[in-house]
């Protein structure tokens, strides 16, 4: 470099800045020079002439010195982009060999010239040994997360806490619902088929010369058997969703023991079929479930009020005026006081005798595979058989209302937790876009496409959501188990059971991943739309 006023005086300058793109108005590239040792004759606003000597090699590469890692060690290396992947390349360093020249001795400060090892002018050459490969978008995304360790840790903790709350609440509410349903269905069939109620019949019919003032009173109901009940039961068993069917005679009566006399519900059952509907054997407190010889098993509360135990006998008197003595072979507790206080279970044949219904059955009880499909099965059988079909869902409508309210509250809490997590991820990524705007501008200036920049921030959101789901799922499962063991009933069973299954963890993972991706859409779109020149100049 020389001043026009002093053409014989040559001095050196360093390139301090090279614009990343061509100025569209001037059609030139802005280059700024710095003179570290300015001569005394060099004054402001003086015109200077610059001579550049350019060495060109077809496969040469100029990279920032900061891109070379472990430069002071015997094994320096750098990352290079090959296709869509980031590849680690080992570098061998050698001394520079350049002929002195009167012309400019300018050089790109902080840059390294990489060319083949057989070139005469070189400062570095890249070898072809590749040891680590990573997609470019993944490398940059993980680098951004690693650079902002504090922000990453905070949002990761927020996602983990949010997922743990979702897992804990879902496990607790699902466990309570399953426990309530099990207790409810532990003492009743899913669907019950019975004959229709008898309708009131007119005593006097109106005529042309006689008007009748009607007073309709409900007709008295009597115990009636289902016509051709074996065929009806076989038809019900063939219905989709039905897994078990059992005939029964259910009637009112009294259990008498000495001076004690209690109202009871007598249930005559087929033992094998009945146990497929309600497995009383698992709820026995004493004795065995054996009604084959016309004996009976009774509830624990009834046994206590009558003052009887296994092996004792009681007298059963029915509404038909028929009585009989039965021996008690077992005592059960189904967890329902009304059932434990009234049920007397005996054989179907003994009940047919007690209620004067030879070869009859007053109801057919069904068990279905999906308990929440019971009403649909009942409706189908109601239309096909003409019988009265009641499902447990209709009988326990208030319970279903409570379960529905629990599910609604769970969904509402999950919505606000998800919203808070999404806002947290989005805010952190937006801050990252602002902080990294200069780097994003450089990436765009060197040819990185908008799609790649978009994927960089989407990957960050996905990584935060995925890692948060793993940590949060483990934390939620741990909290659920600790809470389950805090309070237990007299029998040792937890009062607040929790239900943890694979479906819950998969749902939590998918939810966190989806929230992470959706929350990253806005910051990613903003980053991909940055103008390179403005981002570098003002970032």
C-alpha positions as CSV (number, residue, x, y, z in Angstrom):
1,X,0.0,0.0,0.0
2,X,1.3,3.5,-0.8
3,X,0.1,7.1,-0.6
4,X,-0.3,8.9,-3.9
5,X,1.7,11.8,-2.5
6,X,4.6,9.5,-1.6
7,X,4.5,6.8,-4.2
8,X,7.9,5.4,-3.2
9,X,6.9,4.9,0.4
10,X,5.4,1.4,0.9
11,X,3.7,0.3,4.1
12,X,1.7,-2.7,5.3
13,X,-2.0,-2.9,6.2
14,X,-4.2,-5.7,7.6
15,X,-7.7,-6.6,6.4
16,X,-10.0,-5.9,9.4
17,X,-13.4,-6.6,7.7
18,X,-14.7,-8.1,4.5
19,X,-18.4,-7.8,3.8
20,X,-20.1,-11.2,3.5
21,X,-22.0,-10.2,0.4
22,X,-21.9,-7.8,-2.6
23,X,-23.5,-4.4,-2.3
24,X,-26.3,-4.5,-4.8
25,X,-26.2,-0.7,-5.4
26,X,-22.4,-0.4,-6.0
27,X,-21.8,-3.8,-7.3
28,X,-18.7,-4.1,-5.0
29,X,-17.6,-5.8,-1.8
30,X,-16.8,-3.5,1.2
31,X,-13.3,-4.2,2.6
32,X,-11.9,-2.3,5.6
33,X,-8.2,-2.0,6.2
34,X,-6.3,-1.3,9.4
35,X,-2.8,0.1,9.5
36,X,-1.1,-1.2,12.7
37,X,2.1,0.9,12.1
38,X,1.0,4.1,10.3
39,X,3.9,6.1,8.8
40,X,4.3,9.7,9.9
41,X,3.4,11.1,6.5
42,X,0.0,9.3,6.3
43,X,-2.7,11.9,7.1
44,X,-6.5,11.7,7.3
45,X,-8.4,11.9,4.0
46,X,-5.2,11.1,2.0
47,X,-5.7,9.0,-1.2
48,X,-3.8,5.7,-1.2
49,X,-3.2,3.0,-3.8
50,X,-3.5,-0.6,-3.0
51,X,-1.8,-3.5,-4.8
52,X,-3.1,-7.0,-4.1
53,X,-1.4,-10.2,-4.8
54,X,-3.8,-13.1,-4.9
55,X,-2.8,-16.8,-5.0
56,X,-5.5,-19.0,-6.4
57,X,-5.8,-22.8,-6.0
58,X,-8.9,-24.7,-7.2
59,X,-9.3,-26.6,-3.9
60,X,-8.1,-24.0,-1.4
61,X,-10.2,-23.1,1.6
62,X,-10.0,-20.0,3.8
63,X,-11.4,-20.6,7.3
64,X,-11.4,-18.5,10.5
65,X,-8.6,-19.4,12.8
66,X,-11.2,-19.9,15.6
67,X,-12.6,-22.8,13.6
68,X,-9.4,-24.8,14.1
69,X,-9.6,-26.7,17.3
70,X,-6.6,-27.8,19.4
71,X,-4.3,-25.6,17.2
72,X,-1.5,-25.7,19.7
73,X,-1.5,-29.5,20.0
74,X,0.1,-32.1,17.6
75,X,-3.4,-33.1,16.4
76,X,-5.4,-30.0,15.4
77,X,-8.8,-30.5,13.7
78,X,-11.8,-28.6,12.4
79,X,-15.4,-29.3,11.4
80,X,-16.4,-29.2,7.7
81,X,-19.8,-29.5,6.1
82,X,-20.1,-32.3,3.6
83,X,-23.6,-32.5,2.1
84,X,-26.1,-32.3,5.0
85,X,-23.6,-33.6,7.6
86,X,-21.0,-32.0,9.8
87,X,-17.7,-34.0,9.6
88,X,-14.7,-33.7,11.8
89,X,-11.4,-33.3,9.8
90,X,-7.9,-33.7,11.2
91,X,-5.5,-30.9,10.2
92,X,-1.7,-30.9,9.7
93,X,0.0,-27.5,10.3
94,X,3.1,-26.3,8.3
95,X,4.9,-22.9,8.0
96,X,3.9,-20.3,5.5
97,X,6.1,-19.9,2.4
98,X,5.5,-16.6,0.6
99,X,7.9,-14.6,-1.6
100,X,8.5,-11.0,-0.6
101,X,6.8,-8.5,-2.7
102,X,6.5,-4.7,-3.1
103,X,2.9,-5.2,-3.4
104,X,0.5,-5.4,-0.6
105,X,1.2,-7.8,2.3
106,X,-2.4,-7.8,3.3
107,X,-3.9,-10.8,4.9
108,X,-7.3,-11.7,6.4
109,X,-6.7,-11.3,10.1
110,X,-7.7,-14.4,12.0
111,X,-8.0,-16.5,8.8
112,X,-6.2,-19.7,7.8
113,X,-5.5,-20.9,4.2
114,X,-6.2,-24.6,3.8
115,X,-4.8,-26.3,0.7
116,X,-3.4,-29.7,-0.4
117,X,-0.3,-30.8,1.4
118,X,1.8,-30.7,-1.8
119,X,1.2,-26.9,-2.4
120,X,4.1,-24.5,-1.9
121,X,2.0,-21.8,-0.2
122,X,0.1,-23.1,2.7
123,X,-0.7,-22.5,6.4
124,X,-2.9,-25.6,6.9
125,X,-4.1,-28.6,4.9
126,X,-7.1,-30.8,5.7
127,X,-6.6,-34.5,5.7
128,X,-9.4,-36.8,4.6
129,X,-9.6,-38.8,7.8
130,X,-13.2,-38.4,9.2
131,X,-13.8,-39.5,12.8
132,X,-17.1,-37.8,13.9
133,X,-20.2,-37.2,11.8
134,X,-23.2,-35.2,12.8
135,X,-25.9,-33.4,10.7
136,X,-25.2,-29.7,10.5
137,X,-28.5,-28.6,12.0
138,X,-28.1,-30.9,14.9
139,X,-24.5,-29.6,15.6
140,X,-25.6,-26.0,15.6
141,X,-28.8,-26.6,17.6
142,X,-26.9,-28.5,20.3
143,X,-24.1,-25.9,20.3
144,X,-26.6,-23.1,20.9
145,X,-28.2,-25.1,23.8
146,X,-24.8,-25.8,25.3
147,X,-23.7,-22.1,25.0
148,X,-26.7,-21.0,27.0
149,X,-26.4,-23.5,29.8
150,X,-28.3,-21.4,32.4
151,X,-31.3,-20.9,30.1
152,X,-31.3,-24.5,28.9
153,X,-31.2,-25.8,32.5
154,X,-34.1,-23.5,33.6
155,X,-36.4,-24.4,30.7
156,X,-35.5,-28.1,31.0
157,X,-36.4,-28.0,34.7
158,X,-39.7,-26.3,33.8
159,X,-40.6,-28.9,31.1
160,X,-39.6,-31.7,33.5
161,X,-41.8,-30.3,36.3
162,X,-44.7,-29.8,33.9
163,X,-44.5,-33.4,32.6
164,X,-44.1,-34.7,36.2
165,X,-47.3,-32.9,37.2
166,X,-49.2,-34.4,34.2
167,X,-47.9,-37.9,35.0
168,X,-48.7,-37.6,38.7
169,X,-52.2,-36.3,38.2
170,X,-53.0,-38.7,35.5
171,X,-51.7,-41.7,37.5
172,X,-53.6,-40.6,40.6
173,X,-56.9,-39.8,39.0
174,X,-56.8,-42.9,36.8
175,X,-56.0,-45.0,39.8
176,X,-58.9,-43.6,41.8
177,X,-61.3,-44.1,38.9
178,X,-60.2,-47.7,38.4
179,X,-60.5,-48.3,42.1
180,X,-64.0,-46.9,42.3
181,X,-65.1,-48.9,39.2
182,X,-63.6,-52.1,40.6
183,X,-65.4,-51.6,43.9
184,X,-68.7,-50.8,42.1
185,X,-68.5,-53.7,39.7
186,X,-67.1,-56.0,42.3
187,X,-70.7,-56.5,43.6
188,X,-72.9,-56.3,40.4
189,X,-72.9,-57.5,36.8
190,X,-72.2,-55.2,33.9
191,X,-75.6,-55.8,32.2
192,X,-78.7,-57.4,33.7
193,X,-81.6,-58.8,31.5
194,X,-85.1,-59.0,33.2
195,X,-88.7,-59.3,32.1
196,X,-90.5,-56.0,31.6
197,X,-92.6,-54.6,34.4
198,X,-96.2,-55.6,34.3
199,X,-98.4,-52.7,33.1
200,X,-101.7,-51.7,34.7
201,X,-104.8,-53.1,33.0
202,X,-108.1,-51.3,32.8
203,X,-111.0,-52.8,34.9
204,X,-113.7,-51.2,32.9
205,X,-113.6,-50.1,29.3
206,X,-115.4,-46.9,28.1
207,X,-118.3,-47.1,25.7
208,X,-120.6,-44.7,23.7
209,X,-123.1,-44.4,26.6
210,X,-120.6,-44.7,29.4
211,X,-117.7,-42.5,30.4
212,X,-114.9,-43.8,32.7
213,X,-112.9,-41.6,35.0
214,X,-109.5,-43.4,35.1
215,X,-107.3,-43.6,38.2
216,X,-104.2,-45.5,37.1
217,X,-102.2,-47.2,39.8
218,X,-99.0,-49.2,39.3
219,X,-99.7,-52.9,38.9
220,X,-98.3,-55.1,41.7
221,X,-95.1,-56.9,40.5
222,X,-94.6,-60.5,41.0
223,X,-91.5,-62.6,40.5
224,X,-91.6,-63.9,36.9
225,X,-89.2,-66.1,34.9
226,X,-87.8,-65.1,31.5
227,X,-89.5,-67.2,28.8
228,X,-87.0,-69.6,27.2
229,X,-84.2,-68.2,29.2
230,X,-81.6,-70.7,28.0
231,X,-82.1,-69.6,24.4
232,X,-82.0,-65.9,25.5
233,X,-78.7,-66.5,27.4
234,X,-77.2,-68.3,24.4
235,X,-78.1,-65.4,22.2
236,X,-76.6,-62.9,24.7
237,X,-73.4,-64.8,24.8
238,X,-73.0,-64.5,21.0
239,X,-73.2,-60.7,21.3
240,X,-70.0,-58.8,20.5
241,X,-68.3,-57.7,23.7
242,X,-70.0,-60.2,26.0
243,X,-67.4,-62.5,27.8
244,X,-69.6,-64.3,30.3
245,X,-73.3,-64.9,31.1
246,X,-75.1,-66.4,34.1
247,X,-78.7,-67.2,34.9
248,X,-80.1,-66.1,38.3
249,X,-83.1,-66.0,40.5
250,X,-83.1,-62.8,42.7
251,X,-85.9,-62.4,45.3
252,X,-86.6,-60.9,48.7
253,X,-87.0,-62.9,51.9
254,X,-86.0,-63.1,55.6
255,X,-83.1,-64.8,57.3
256,X,-84.0,-66.1,60.7
257,X,-81.7,-67.3,63.4
258,X,-83.1,-67.8,66.9
259,X,-84.6,-64.4,67.8
260,X,-82.8,-62.5,65.0
261,X,-84.7,-61.8,61.8
262,X,-83.2,-59.8,58.9
263,X,-84.5,-58.9,55.5
264,X,-82.3,-60.4,52.8
265,X,-81.9,-60.7,49.1
266,X,-81.7,-64.4,48.0
267,X,-79.6,-65.0,44.9
268,X,-79.9,-68.4,43.3
269,X,-76.9,-68.9,40.8
270,X,-75.1,-71.4,38.7
271,X,-71.8,-71.5,40.6
272,X,-69.4,-71.7,37.7
273,X,-71.1,-69.1,35.6
274,X,-71.7,-66.8,38.5
275,X,-68.0,-66.8,39.5
276,X,-67.1,-65.6,36.0
277,X,-69.3,-62.5,36.7
278,X,-68.5,-61.8,40.3
279,X,-65.6,-63.8,41.8
280,X,-66.7,-64.1,45.4
281,X,-63.9,-66.5,46.1
282,X,-61.4,-63.7,46.2
283,X,-63.5,-61.9,48.9
284,X,-64.1,-64.8,51.3
285,X,-63.3,-64.0,54.9
286,X,-63.9,-67.6,56.0
287,X,-65.0,-71.0,54.7
288,X,-65.4,-71.8,51.0
289,X,-67.7,-70.9,48.1
290,X,-69.8,-74.0,47.9
291,X,-73.5,-73.9,47.0
292,X,-73.8,-77.1,45.1
293,X,-75.7,-79.0,47.8
294,X,-78.2,-76.2,48.4
295,X,-76.0,-74.6,51.0
296,X,-75.4,-70.8,51.1
297,X,-72.7,-68.2,51.5
298,X,-73.7,-64.9,53.2
299,X,-72.2,-61.4,53.7
300,X,-70.0,-60.6,56.7
301,X,-72.4,-57.9,58.1
302,X,-75.4,-60.2,57.9
303,X,-73.4,-63.0,59.6
304,X,-72.4,-60.6,62.4
305,X,-76.0,-59.4,62.9
306,X,-77.4,-63.0,63.0
307,X,-74.5,-64.1,65.2
308,X,-73.6,-67.1,62.9
309,X,-70.4,-68.4,61.4
310,X,-69.2,-71.1,59.0
311,X,-71.0,-74.4,59.6
312,X,-74.1,-72.8,61.3
313,X,-77.6,-73.0,59.9
314,X,-80.2,-70.3,59.2
315,X,-83.8,-70.4,58.1
316,X,-84.7,-68.6,54.8
317,X,-88.3,-67.5,54.3
318,X,-89.3,-66.1,50.9
319,X,-92.1,-63.8,49.8
320,X,-93.8,-66.9,48.4
321,X,-94.4,-68.2,51.9
322,X,-91.8,-71.0,51.4
323,X,-89.0,-71.6,53.9
324,X,-86.0,-73.8,54.1
325,X,-83.0,-74.3,56.3
326,X,-79.6,-73.8,54.7
327,X,-76.0,-74.4,56.1
328,X,-73.5,-71.6,55.8
329,X,-70.4,-72.7,53.9
330,X,-68.7,-69.3,53.6
331,X,-68.7,-65.7,54.6
332,X,-67.7,-62.9,52.2
333,X,-67.1,-59.2,52.1
334,X,-67.5,-57.3,48.8
335,X,-66.7,-53.9,50.3
336,X,-70.3,-52.8,49.8
337,X,-72.2,-52.6,53.1
338,X,-75.7,-52.9,51.5
339,X,-74.5,-56.1,49.7
340,X,-72.6,-57.5,52.7
341,X,-75.7,-56.9,54.9
342,X,-78.4,-58.6,52.6
343,X,-77.0,-61.1,50.2
344,X,-77.6,-64.8,50.6
345,X,-76.1,-66.8,47.7
346,X,-77.4,-70.3,47.1
347,X,-77.8,-72.6,44.2
348,X,-80.2,-71.9,41.3
349,X,-82.1,-75.1,41.9
350,X,-82.7,-74.2,45.6
351,X,-83.9,-70.7,44.7
352,X,-86.3,-72.2,42.1
353,X,-87.8,-74.3,44.9
354,X,-88.0,-71.3,47.3
355,X,-89.8,-69.1,44.8
356,X,-91.9,-71.7,43.1
357,X,-90.2,-71.2,39.7
358,X,-89.4,-74.7,38.5
359,X,-86.7,-74.5,35.8
360,X,-87.0,-70.7,35.8
361,X,-84.6,-67.8,35.9
362,X,-85.7,-64.2,36.7
363,X,-82.6,-62.5,35.3
364,X,-79.6,-63.1,33.1
365,X,-76.4,-61.4,34.2
366,X,-73.7,-60.5,31.8
367,X,-70.0,-59.4,31.9
368,X,-68.5,-57.4,29.0
369,X,-64.9,-56.9,27.9
370,X,-65.1,-53.1,27.9
371,X,-67.0,-51.8,31.0
372,X,-67.6,-48.5,29.3
373,X,-69.3,-50.2,26.4
374,X,-71.9,-51.8,28.7
375,X,-74.7,-49.4,27.8
376,X,-74.2,-50.0,24.1
377,X,-74.4,-53.8,24.7
378,X,-77.5,-53.3,26.8
379,X,-79.2,-51.2,24.1
380,X,-78.5,-53.8,21.5
381,X,-79.9,-56.7,23.6
382,X,-82.9,-54.5,24.6
383,X,-83.8,-54.0,21.0
384,X,-83.2,-57.6,20.0
385,X,-84.9,-59.5,22.9
386,X,-87.6,-57.1,24.1
387,X,-86.4,-57.6,27.7
388,X,-85.5,-54.9,30.2
389,X,-81.7,-54.4,29.9
390,X,-80.0,-52.3,32.6
391,X,-76.3,-51.6,32.5
392,X,-74.2,-50.6,35.5
393,X,-73.7,-47.2,33.9
394,X,-77.4,-46.5,34.0
395,X,-77.8,-47.8,37.6
396,X,-74.8,-45.8,38.8
397,X,-75.4,-42.6,36.8
398,X,-74.2,-40.5,39.7
399,X,-70.9,-42.3,39.9
400,X,-70.3,-41.7,36.2
401,X,-71.1,-38.0,36.7
402,X,-68.4,-37.8,39.3
403,X,-65.9,-39.7,37.2
404,X,-66.6,-37.4,34.3
405,X,-66.0,-34.4,36.5
406,X,-62.7,-35.8,37.6
407,X,-61.6,-36.3,34.0
408,X,-62.7,-32.8,33.1
409,X,-60.7,-31.3,36.0
410,X,-57.6,-33.4,35.0
411,X,-57.9,-32.2,31.4
412,X,-58.2,-28.6,32.5
413,X,-55.1,-28.8,34.7
414,X,-53.1,-30.5,32.0
415,X,-54.1,-27.8,29.5
416,X,-52.7,-25.0,31.7
417,X,-49.6,-27.0,32.5
418,X,-49.0,-27.6,28.7
419,X,-49.6,-23.9,28.0
420,X,-47.1,-22.8,30.7
421,X,-44.5,-25.2,29.3
422,X,-45.1,-24.0,25.7
423,X,-44.7,-20.4,26.7
424,X,-41.5,-21.2,28.6
425,X,-39.9,-22.9,25.6
426,X,-41.0,-20.3,23.2
427,X,-39.7,-17.4,25.3
428,X,-36.3,-19.0,25.8
429,X,-36.0,-19.7,22.0
430,X,-37.0,-16.2,21.1
431,X,-34.4,-14.8,23.5
432,X,-31.9,-17.2,21.8
433,X,-32.8,-15.8,18.4
434,X,-32.2,-12.3,19.6
435,X,-28.9,-13.2,21.2
436,X,-27.7,-15.3,18.2
437,X,-28.9,-12.9,15.5
438,X,-25.4,-12.1,14.4
439,X,-24.4,-15.7,14.2
440,X,-27.6,-16.5,12.3
441,X,-26.8,-13.7,9.9
442,X,-23.3,-15.1,9.3
443,X,-24.8,-18.6,8.7
444,X,-27.3,-17.1,6.2
445,X,-24.5,-15.0,4.5
446,X,-22.3,-18.1,3.9
447,X,-25.1,-19.9,2.2
448,X,-27.1,-21.6,5.0
449,X,-30.7,-21.9,3.7
450,X,-33.7,-20.7,5.5
451,X,-34.9,-24.3,5.9
452,X,-31.8,-25.2,7.7
453,X,-32.0,-22.2,10.1
454,X,-35.7,-23.2,10.7
455,X,-34.7,-26.8,11.5
456,X,-32.0,-25.6,13.9
457,X,-34.5,-24.0,16.2
458,X,-37.1,-26.7,15.7
459,X,-34.5,-29.3,16.8
460,X,-33.8,-27.2,20.0
461,X,-37.5,-27.3,20.9
462,X,-37.8,-31.0,20.2
463,X,-34.6,-31.7,22.3
464,X,-36.0,-29.7,25.2
465,X,-39.4,-31.4,25.0
466,X,-37.9,-34.9,24.7
467,X,-35.3,-34.6,27.5
468,X,-38.0,-32.9,29.7
469,X,-40.4,-35.8,29.1
470,X,-37.8,-38.4,30.2
471,X,-36.9,-36.6,33.4
472,X,-40.5,-35.5,34.1
473,X,-41.8,-39.0,33.6
474,X,-39.3,-40.5,36.0
475,X,-40.0,-37.8,38.6
476,X,-43.8,-38.1,38.2
477,X,-43.6,-41.9,38.6
478,X,-41.4,-41.5,41.7
479,X,-43.8,-39.0,43.3
480,X,-46.8,-41.2,42.5
481,X,-45.3,-44.2,44.2
482,X,-44.3,-42.1,47.2
483,X,-47.8,-40.7,47.5
484,X,-49.4,-44.1,47.2
485,X,-47.4,-45.4,50.1
486,X,-48.2,-42.5,52.5
487,X,-51.8,-43.6,53.5
488,X,-53.0,-47.2,53.7
489,X,-56.2,-48.8,54.9
490,X,-56.6,-51.3,57.7
491,X,-56.1,-54.1,55.2
492,X,-52.8,-52.6,54.0
493,X,-54.1,-51.5,50.7
494,X,-53.4,-48.0,49.6
495,X,-56.2,-45.5,50.0
496,X,-55.0,-43.5,47.0
497,X,-53.9,-46.1,44.4
498,X,-52.1,-44.9,41.3
499,X,-52.1,-46.4,37.9
500,X,-48.8,-46.2,36.0
501,X,-48.7,-47.9,32.6
502,X,-46.8,-47.6,29.3
503,X,-49.6,-45.7,27.6
504,X,-49.3,-42.9,30.1
505,X,-45.5,-42.5,29.6
506,X,-45.9,-42.7,25.8
507,X,-48.6,-40.0,26.0
508,X,-46.4,-37.8,28.2
509,X,-43.5,-38.1,25.8
510,X,-45.5,-37.4,22.7
511,X,-47.2,-34.5,24.4
512,X,-43.9,-32.9,25.5
513,X,-42.3,-33.5,22.2
514,X,-45.2,-32.0,20.3
515,X,-45.4,-29.0,22.7
516,X,-41.6,-28.4,22.2
517,X,-41.9,-28.5,18.4
518,X,-45.0,-26.2,18.4
519,X,-43.4,-23.7,20.8
520,X,-40.3,-23.5,18.6
521,X,-42.3,-22.8,15.4
522,X,-42.5,-19.0,16.0
523,X,-38.9,-18.5,17.0
524,X,-37.7,-20.7,14.2
525,X,-39.7,-18.8,11.6
526,X,-38.4,-15.5,12.9
527,X,-34.8,-16.8,12.8
528,X,-35.2,-18.1,9.2
529,X,-36.6,-14.7,8.1
530,X,-33.6,-12.6,9.4
531,X,-31.9,-10.5,6.8
532,X,-28.2,-11.4,6.8
533,X,-26.8,-7.9,6.3
534,X,-29.0,-6.3,9.0
535,X,-28.4,-9.1,11.4
536,X,-24.6,-8.8,11.1
537,X,-24.6,-5.0,11.2
538,X,-27.1,-4.5,14.0
539,X,-27.0,-7.9,15.7
